[in-house]
Amino acid sequence: MRVIAWLVEGTWPACVDAVRAHAPGDAEVVLLHVSGPDVPAVAHGAFAGLLGRRSQDPGDRLEALGDTSATALLDAAAERLGRPCVREERSGRVEREVVAAAEGAGLLVLARDGDRSRLGPKSLGPAVRFAVDHAPCPVLLVWPEPAPRLDTIPPPPPHHHP
């Protein structure tokens, strides 16, 4: 069985802990980090607009910083996991890269990324919602911290009578 753990800054420890708790000992664990192209692309565009006023494109520096950050995150996650794993870094549309990485996997582990102060659908941001809706394998969705109380569930909509 292949288990993919999608690691995002701020919530990755919960995903690693879920893998430790729920993945079979003989599972191939893939620690996945996906970098979106947005920030370096904006910097590259801004640099092009400066018409060469600077000697170095700041987008290149942002890409290098992103690579360093992803490597550090994957290293910390592998250490926390404490067992052999594969580290995978992808770049592109984050939600689509996660779904593509999950093809053929036995489990995708990811964390809620929206409003985590209450229960309900708003606890999922757009990227996680997309991955949950489109994953080609079973999904384990975890809270990065203890789940909110049951009384945080939004009230039902008012009942409409014709």
C-alpha positions in Angstrom: 0.0 0.0 0.0 1.2 3.5 -0.9 0.3 6.3 1.5 0.6 9.9 0.4 0.8 12.5 3.1 0.2 16.0 1.7 2.4 18.4 3.8 1.6 22.1 4.1 3.3 24.6 6.2 1.6 24.9 9.6 -0.5 21.7 9.4 2.1 19.1 8.4 2.7 17.6 11.9 -0.9 16.5 12.1 -0.6 14.6 8.8 2.6 12.9 9.8 1.1 11.9 13.1 -1.9 10.5 11.3 0.4 8.4 9.1 2.2 7.1 12.1 -1.1 6.2 13.7 -3.0 4.8 10.7 -0.6 3.6 8.0 0.3 -0.1 8.0 4.0 -0.7 9.0 4.8 -2.1 5.6 3.2 0.8 3.7 5.3 2.9 1.3 5.0 6.4 2.7 5.3 9.4 0.4 5.7 12.8 2.0 4.4 15.2 -0.6 4.9 19.0 -0.7 3.6 21.0 -3.6 4.7 24.6 -4.4 2.4 26.8 -6.3 3.9 28.9 -9.1 2.2 32.1 -8.0 4.7 34.0 -5.9 7.8 33.5 -8.2 5.7 34.2 -11.2 4.5 37.5 -9.8 8.0 38.5 -9.0 9.2 37.5 -12.5 6.5 39.7 -13.9 7.3 42.6 -11.7 10.9 42.4 -12.7 10.0 42.4 -16.4 8.1 45.6 -15.8 11.1 47.3 -14.3 12.9 47.0 -17.7 16.1 45.8 -16.2 16.5 48.3 -13.4 17.9 45.5 -11.2 20.7 43.2 -12.0 19.0 40.0 -10.8 15.4 38.8 -11.3 13.8 38.5 -7.7 11.7 35.6 -8.9 14.8 33.4 -9.1 15.6 34.2 -5.5 12.0 33.4 -4.4 12.1 30.1 -6.2 15.4 29.2 -4.5 14.0 30.2 -1.1 10.9 28.1 -1.8 13.0 25.1 -2.6 15.0 25.5 0.6 11.8 25.8 2.6 10.2 22.8 1.0 13.4 20.7 1.7 13.5 21.8 5.3 9.8 20.9 5.7 10.2 17.5 4.1 13.3 16.8 6.3 11.5 17.7 9.5 8.5 15.6 8.5 10.7 12.6 7.7 12.4 12.9 11.1 9.0 13.2 12.9 7.7 10.1 10.9 10.7 8.1 12.1 10.5 5.4 9.4 11.6 5.0 5.8 9.8 7.3 3.4 10.0 8.9 0.0 10.1 12.7 -0.2 8.4 14.2 -3.2 8.3 17.9 -4.2 6.0 19.0 -7.0 5.3 22.4 -8.5 2.2 23.6 -10.2 -1.5 24.0 -9.4 -1.4 22.6 -5.9 -4.8 20.8 -5.8 -4.3 19.1 -9.1 -0.7 18.0 -8.3 -2.0 16.4 -5.0 -4.7 14.5 -6.9 -2.2 13.4 -9.5 0.2 12.2 -6.8 -2.6 10.2 -5.2 -3.2 8.1 -8.4 -2.7 4.5 -7.5 -2.3 5.2 -3.7 -4.1 3.3 -1.0 -4.6 6.4 1.1 -4.2 10.2 0.9 -3.7 12.0 4.2 -4.4 15.7 4.4 -5.3 18.4 6.9 -8.1 20.9 7.1 -7.0 24.3 5.9 -10.0 26.6 6.3 -11.8 28.0 9.3 -10.7 25.6 12.0 -12.5 27.4 14.8 -15.8 25.5 14.2 -17.0 22.3 12.6 -18.5 22.4 9.2 -17.7 22.7 5.5 -15.9 26.1 5.9 -13.1 24.1 7.7 -11.9 23.1 4.2 -10.2 25.7 1.9 -10.5 25.4 -1.8 -7.4 23.3 -2.4 -8.3 20.7 0.3 -11.9 20.6 -0.9 -10.8 19.9 -4.4 -8.4 17.1 -3.3 -11.2 15.6 -1.1 -13.7 15.7 -4.0 -11.3 14.4 -6.7 -8.9 12.0 -4.9 -8.7 8.7 -6.7 -8.2 6.9 -3.4 -9.5 6.8 0.1 -8.9 10.1 2.1 -8.0 10.6 5.7 -8.9 14.2 6.6 -7.4 15.4 9.9 -7.7 18.4 12.2 -4.3 20.1 12.7 -5.3 20.7 16.3 -8.1 19.2 18.5 -11.4 19.4 16.7 -13.8 22.2 17.8 -16.8 21.3 20.1 -20.0 19.9 18.6 -21.8 23.1 19.5 -19.8 24.9 16.8 -21.7 23.2 14.0 -23.6 25.9 12.1 -27.4 25.9 12.6 -29.5 24.2 9.9 -31.0 26.6 7.3 -34.5 27.7 8.1 -37.1 25.2 6.9 -39.1 26.5 3.9 -42.7 25.6 3.4 -44.3 26.0 0.0 
